[in-house]
């Protein structure tokens, strides 16, 4: 493992750790720009140092198929429990040779690292497709070339990691959001148990999105969306503006209840995610924690969890705490609470929420 020390004075904290997976070409120059003036160490997936408590930059290079041996080794180490990341925080840089798979790789990596105990600040991903065409909107807004935009975004990503200071609260406010029927929903039953387990330490608010109360985003132009966002509103109004926006803005954490609908979140939950664009344009969600409960009747909970973390943390900017998601399999109504070991798993998840949110004594 190499250690890189800048010529001038560096920060007093521990050096950042850059874990490189894949064969870097373009990404090497991006990293040099992003890390200029900072103390950092380099490591490879085949020889990982202890990761617990570290600030980590995952730098992943993919070939045209969206794969690399280094990326495979990294996923295996994180999923296999050989690289625990308790107390660590990380961000992700993904560089692709083609136009596809960069975001898919990021979702897989964040899911694996989060399961190993790693937290991620909001918007913890910068990706570059083969053409860098994915950066065109940012390039126009900044008045930079694609290549310049890539380097600047990477530097801002490193700054977010270096400055990351997860908030804690004396009595956190948790918003439980769902679109489920209380009489039949396994997901809502699990959410209710979590609420009961934490009732003495958190203040809870519950919002239901059932019965078409949230209309999906119709794709306003950025100018129109920004105009309404400045007024903490949205062109389409309704329950999102009147109920959901205010509830989320006064909350310290979101607990999203997500039954698996055809390997995706339900239509109402997707509408909620899509309509958040207006809110987050002028109201940062980076100090709001994201937790989720995902229940599948058969399989695929990991797909839904990746969809949630990708949309709400990597895209919308909510803070992703370690082990953010409780994943369960249940089909018949009531079967989730009858699952062997469920009381232990619920208690462990509630304990993680409390350890994340509450001020240390």
C-alpha positions as CSV (number, residue, x, y, z in Angstrom):
1,X,0.0,0.0,0.0
2,X,1.4,3.4,-1.0
3,X,1.1,6.6,0.9
4,X,0.9,9.9,-1.0
5,X,1.7,13.1,0.9
6,X,1.3,16.6,-0.7
7,X,4.2,19.0,-0.8
8,X,2.3,21.7,1.2
9,X,0.7,21.2,4.6
10,X,-2.1,18.7,4.5
11,X,-5.1,18.1,6.8
12,X,-4.5,16.8,10.3
13,X,-6.9,13.9,10.0
14,X,-6.1,10.4,8.8
15,X,-5.3,10.1,5.0
16,X,-8.1,9.2,2.7
17,X,-8.0,5.6,1.3
18,X,-8.4,5.1,-2.4
19,X,-9.4,1.6,-3.3
20,X,-8.7,1.1,-7.1
21,X,-10.6,-1.6,-8.9
22,X,-9.9,-2.1,-12.6
23,X,-7.3,-0.7,-14.9
24,X,-7.3,3.1,-14.7
25,X,-6.5,5.2,-17.7
26,X,-8.7,8.3,-17.8
27,X,-9.7,7.9,-14.2
28,X,-6.1,8.3,-13.0
29,X,-5.9,11.9,-14.2
30,X,-9.3,12.6,-12.6
31,X,-8.1,11.2,-9.3
32,X,-4.9,13.2,-9.4
33,X,-6.9,16.4,-9.8
34,X,-9.5,15.5,-7.2
35,X,-6.9,14.5,-4.5
36,X,-4.4,17.4,-5.1
37,X,-3.2,18.8,-1.8
38,X,-4.7,15.9,0.3
39,X,-3.0,13.0,2.1
40,X,-4.1,9.7,0.7
41,X,-3.2,6.1,0.5
42,X,-3.8,3.6,-2.3
43,X,-5.0,0.0,-2.1
44,X,-6.2,-2.8,-4.4
45,X,-9.0,-5.2,-3.8
46,X,-6.6,-8.2,-3.7
47,X,-4.8,-6.7,-0.7
48,X,-7.2,-4.6,1.3
49,X,-6.0,-2.9,4.6
50,X,-8.4,-2.7,7.5
51,X,-11.3,-0.5,6.4
52,X,-13.2,0.1,9.7
53,X,-13.4,3.7,10.5
54,X,-11.7,4.9,7.3
55,X,-12.8,7.5,4.8
56,X,-12.7,5.5,1.5
57,X,-12.9,6.5,-2.2
58,X,-13.9,3.6,-4.3
59,X,-12.4,4.2,-7.8
60,X,-13.8,1.7,-10.3
61,X,-12.8,1.3,-13.9
62,X,-15.0,-0.9,-16.1
63,X,-14.4,-2.3,-19.6
64,X,-16.9,-2.2,-22.3
65,X,-18.8,-5.1,-20.8
66,X,-19.2,-3.3,-17.5
67,X,-16.9,-5.7,-15.7
68,X,-13.4,-5.9,-14.3
69,X,-11.6,-8.5,-12.3
70,X,-10.7,-5.9,-9.6
71,X,-14.4,-4.9,-9.3
72,X,-15.4,-8.6,-8.9
73,X,-12.8,-9.1,-6.2
74,X,-14.0,-6.0,-4.4
75,X,-17.6,-7.1,-4.4
76,X,-16.7,-10.6,-3.2
77,X,-14.6,-9.2,-0.3
78,X,-17.4,-6.9,0.8
79,X,-20.3,-9.4,0.4
80,X,-18.3,-12.2,1.9
81,X,-17.5,-10.4,5.1
82,X,-13.8,-10.3,4.5
83,X,-13.7,-6.5,4.4
84,X,-15.8,-5.1,7.4
85,X,-16.4,-1.4,7.2
86,X,-17.9,-0.6,10.6
87,X,-17.6,3.2,11.2
88,X,-16.3,3.9,7.7
89,X,-17.7,6.4,5.2
90,X,-17.2,6.3,1.4
91,X,-17.9,7.8,-2.0
92,X,-17.7,6.2,-5.4
93,X,-16.1,7.1,-8.7
94,X,-17.0,4.9,-11.6
95,X,-15.4,5.3,-15.0
96,X,-16.7,3.2,-17.9
97,X,-15.3,2.4,-21.3
98,X,-18.8,2.3,-22.8
99,X,-22.1,4.1,-22.3
100,X,-23.7,1.5,-20.0
101,X,-23.3,-0.2,-16.6
102,X,-21.6,2.6,-14.6
103,X,-24.7,3.3,-12.5
104,X,-25.4,-0.4,-12.2
105,X,-21.9,-1.0,-10.9
106,X,-22.2,1.8,-8.4
107,X,-25.5,0.5,-7.0
108,X,-24.0,-3.0,-6.6
109,X,-20.9,-1.5,-4.8
110,X,-22.8,0.8,-2.5
111,X,-25.2,-2.0,-1.5
112,X,-22.3,-4.3,-0.7
113,X,-20.3,-1.7,1.2
114,X,-23.4,-0.5,3.1
115,X,-24.1,-4.1,4.2
116,X,-20.5,-4.3,5.4
117,X,-21.1,-1.3,7.7
118,X,-20.2,1.7,5.6
119,X,-22.1,5.0,5.5
120,X,-22.4,7.2,2.4
121,X,-23.0,11.0,2.3
122,X,-25.7,12.2,0.0
123,X,-24.8,12.2,-3.7
124,X,-21.9,10.0,-3.1
125,X,-21.4,9.0,-6.8
126,X,-19.6,10.6,-9.8
127,X,-19.7,8.5,-13.0
128,X,-18.1,9.0,-16.4
129,X,-19.5,7.0,-19.3
130,X,-17.2,6.3,-22.3
131,X,-18.2,9.5,-24.1
132,X,-18.8,11.5,-20.9
133,X,-22.1,12.4,-22.5
134,X,-23.8,11.8,-19.1
135,X,-22.1,15.1,-17.9
136,X,-23.6,17.3,-20.6
137,X,-26.1,19.0,-18.4
138,X,-23.6,19.7,-15.7
139,X,-21.1,20.9,-18.3
140,X,-23.6,23.5,-19.7
141,X,-24.5,24.8,-16.2
142,X,-20.8,25.2,-15.3
143,X,-19.6,26.5,-18.6
144,X,-16.9,23.8,-18.7
145,X,-15.9,21.0,-21.1
146,X,-17.0,17.4,-20.3
147,X,-13.5,16.6,-19.2
148,X,-13.2,19.6,-16.9
149,X,-16.6,18.9,-15.4
150,X,-15.6,15.3,-14.6
151,X,-12.5,16.5,-12.7
152,X,-14.4,19.2,-10.8
153,X,-17.2,16.9,-9.8
154,X,-14.7,14.4,-8.6
155,X,-13.0,17.0,-6.5
156,X,-16.3,18.1,-5.0
157,X,-17.0,14.4,-4.2
158,X,-13.7,14.1,-2.3
159,X,-14.5,17.3,-0.4
160,X,-17.9,15.9,0.6
161,X,-16.2,12.8,2.0
162,X,-13.5,14.8,3.8
163,X,-16.1,17.1,5.4
164,X,-18.6,14.4,6.2
165,X,-19.9,14.7,9.7
166,X,-23.1,12.7,10.2
167,X,-25.6,14.5,12.5
168,X,-27.0,13.1,15.7
169,X,-30.1,14.2,17.6
170,X,-31.3,14.3,21.2
171,X,-34.7,13.0,20.1
172,X,-34.8,12.4,16.3
173,X,-37.9,12.9,14.2
174,X,-38.6,10.0,11.9
175,X,-41.1,10.0,9.0
176,X,-42.5,6.6,8.2
177,X,-43.8,6.8,4.6
178,X,-45.7,4.0,2.9
179,X,-48.5,3.2,0.4
180,X,-49.7,0.0,2.0
181,X,-53.0,-1.4,3.3
182,X,-52.7,-1.8,7.1
183,X,-55.0,-4.9,7.2
184,X,-52.8,-7.0,4.8
185,X,-49.3,-5.4,4.5
186,X,-46.4,-7.3,5.8
187,X,-44.2,-4.3,5.2
188,X,-46.4,-2.0,7.2
189,X,-46.5,-4.6,10.0
190,X,-42.7,-4.6,10.2
191,X,-42.6,-0.8,10.1
192,X,-45.1,-0.7,13.0
193,X,-42.9,-2.9,15.1
194,X,-39.9,-0.7,14.5
195,X,-41.9,2.3,15.5
196,X,-42.9,0.6,18.7
197,X,-39.3,-0.4,19.5
198,X,-38.1,3.2,19.1
199,X,-41.2,5.0,20.4
200,X,-39.4,6.0,23.7
201,X,-36.4,7.5,21.8
202,X,-37.8,9.0,18.6
203,X,-40.8,11.2,17.6
204,X,-42.7,9.5,14.7
205,X,-44.9,10.9,11.9
206,X,-46.7,8.6,9.5
207,X,-47.8,9.5,6.0
208,X,-49.7,7.2,3.7
209,X,-49.6,7.6,-0.1
210,X,-52.5,5.3,-0.9
211,X,-55.4,5.8,-3.2
212,X,-53.8,8.0,-5.8
213,X,-53.0,10.8,-3.5
214,X,-49.7,11.5,-5.3
215,X,-49.6,12.2,-9.0
216,X,-46.4,11.2,-10.8
217,X,-44.0,13.8,-12.1
218,X,-44.9,15.0,-15.6
219,X,-41.4,16.2,-16.5
220,X,-41.6,20.0,-16.3
221,X,-38.7,22.0,-17.7
222,X,-35.9,22.8,-15.2
223,X,-36.9,26.5,-15.2
224,X,-40.5,25.7,-14.3
225,X,-39.5,23.1,-11.7
226,X,-37.0,25.6,-10.1
227,X,-39.7,28.4,-10.1
228,X,-42.0,26.3,-8.0
229,X,-39.2,24.8,-5.9
230,X,-38.3,28.3,-4.7
231,X,-41.7,28.5,-3.2
232,X,-41.3,25.0,-1.7
233,X,-44.0,23.8,-4.1
234,X,-44.6,21.9,-7.3
235,X,-46.7,22.7,-10.4
236,X,-48.9,19.7,-9.7
237,X,-49.5,20.5,-6.0
238,X,-51.6,18.0,-4.1
239,X,-50.5,15.8,-1.2
240,X,-46.8,16.0,-2.0
241,X,-46.8,19.8,-1.5
242,X,-49.4,19.9,1.3
243,X,-48.3,16.9,3.3
244,X,-45.2,15.1,2.2
245,X,-42.8,18.0,1.6
246,X,-43.5,19.6,5.0
247,X,-43.2,16.2,6.8
248,X,-39.9,15.4,5.1
249,X,-38.5,18.9,5.8
250,X,-39.2,18.6,9.5
251,X,-37.8,15.1,9.8
252,X,-34.3,13.9,10.7
253,X,-34.8,10.5,9.1
254,X,-37.1,8.8,6.5
255,X,-38.2,5.2,7.0
256,X,-39.5,4.1,3.6
257,X,-41.7,1.0,3.5
258,X,-41.3,-0.8,0.2
259,X,-43.1,-4.0,-0.7
260,X,-41.6,-5.5,-3.8
261,X,-43.9,-5.0,-6.8
262,X,-42.6,-6.8,-9.8
263,X,-39.0,-6.3,-8.7
264,X,-39.6,-2.6,-8.2
265,X,-41.1,-0.2,-5.7
266,X,-44.8,0.4,-6.0
267,X,-46.2,3.1,-8.3
268,X,-47.1,5.5,-5.4
269,X,-43.6,5.2,-3.9
270,X,-42.1,5.8,-7.4
271,X,-44.2,8.9,-7.8
272,X,-43.0,10.1,-4.4
273,X,-39.4,9.7,-5.5
274,X,-40.0,11.4,-8.9
275,X,-41.7,14.4,-7.3
276,X,-38.9,15.0,-4.8
277,X,-36.9,16.8,-7.5
278,X,-38.7,20.1,-6.9
279,X,-38.1,19.9,-3.1
280,X,-34.4,19.1,-3.3
281,X,-33.5,21.8,-5.7
282,X,-33.6,24.4,-2.9
283,X,-33.8,22.3,0.2
284,X,-30.8,20.0,0.9
285,X,-31.7,16.5,2.1
286,X,-28.0,15.7,3.0
287,X,-28.7,15.7,6.7
288,X,-31.7,13.5,6.4
289,X,-31.1,9.8,7.0
290,X,-32.6,7.1,4.7
291,X,-33.8,3.9,6.1
292,X,-36.0,1.3,4.4
293,X,-37.9,-1.9,4.9
294,X,-38.2,-4.1,1.8
295,X,-40.4,-7.2,1.7
296,X,-40.6,-9.6,-1.2
297,X,-43.1,-12.3,-1.7
298,X,-40.5,-14.5,-3.5
299,X,-37.1,-12.9,-4.1
300,X,-35.6,-9.7,-5.4
301,X,-35.4,-7.5,-2.2
302,X,-31.9,-6.6,-3.1
303,X,-33.0,-5.1,-6.5
304,X,-35.6,-2.9,-4.7
305,X,-33.1,-1.8,-2.1
306,X,-30.6,-0.8,-4.8
307,X,-33.4,1.1,-6.5
308,X,-34.1,3.0,-3.3
309,X,-30.5,3.8,-2.4
310,X,-29.8,4.8,-6.0
311,X,-32.8,7.1,-6.3
312,X,-32.9,8.7,-2.9
313,X,-29.3,8.7,-1.7
314,X,-27.0,8.8,-4.8
315,X,-29.5,10.9,-6.8
316,X,-31.7,12.9,-4.4
317,X,-29.0,13.3,-1.7
318,X,-30.3,11.6,1.5
319,X,-27.6,10.3,3.9
320,X,-27.2,6.6,3.7
321,X,-26.4,5.1,7.2
322,X,-24.7,1.7,7.7
323,X,-27.1,-1.2,7.0
324,X,-29.8,1.1,5.9
325,X,-32.3,-1.6,4.8
326,X,-34.2,-4.4,6.5
327,X,-34.8,-7.1,3.8
328,X,-37.4,-9.8,4.4
329,X,-39.3,-12.4,2.4
330,X,-43.0,-12.9,3.2
331,X,-46.1,-13.6,1.2
332,X,-49.3,-14.3,3.0
333,X,-50.6,-11.5,5.2
334,X,-49.1,-11.7,8.7
335,X,-46.3,-14.1,7.7
336,X,-43.5,-11.5,8.1
337,X,-44.1,-11.3,11.8
338,X,-44.3,-15.1,12.1
339,X,-41.0,-15.5,10.3
340,X,-38.4,-17.4,12.4
341,X,-35.9,-15.0,14.1
342,X,-37.9,-11.8,13.0
343,X,-38.0,-10.4,16.6
344,X,-34.2,-10.6,16.7
345,X,-33.8,-9.0,13.3
346,X,-36.2,-6.2,14.1
347,X,-34.4,-5.5,17.3
348,X,-31.0,-5.4,15.6
349,X,-32.3,-3.0,12.9
350,X,-34.0,-0.8,15.5
351,X,-30.7,-0.8,17.4
352,X,-28.8,0.3,14.2
353,X,-31.3,3.1,13.7
354,X,-30.8,4.3,17.3
355,X,-27.0,4.0,17.2
356,X,-27.0,6.1,14.0
357,X,-29.5,8.8,15.0
358,X,-29.1,9.4,18.8
359,X,-26.5,11.6,20.5
360,X,-23.8,9.7,22.3
361,X,-24.0,9.9,26.0
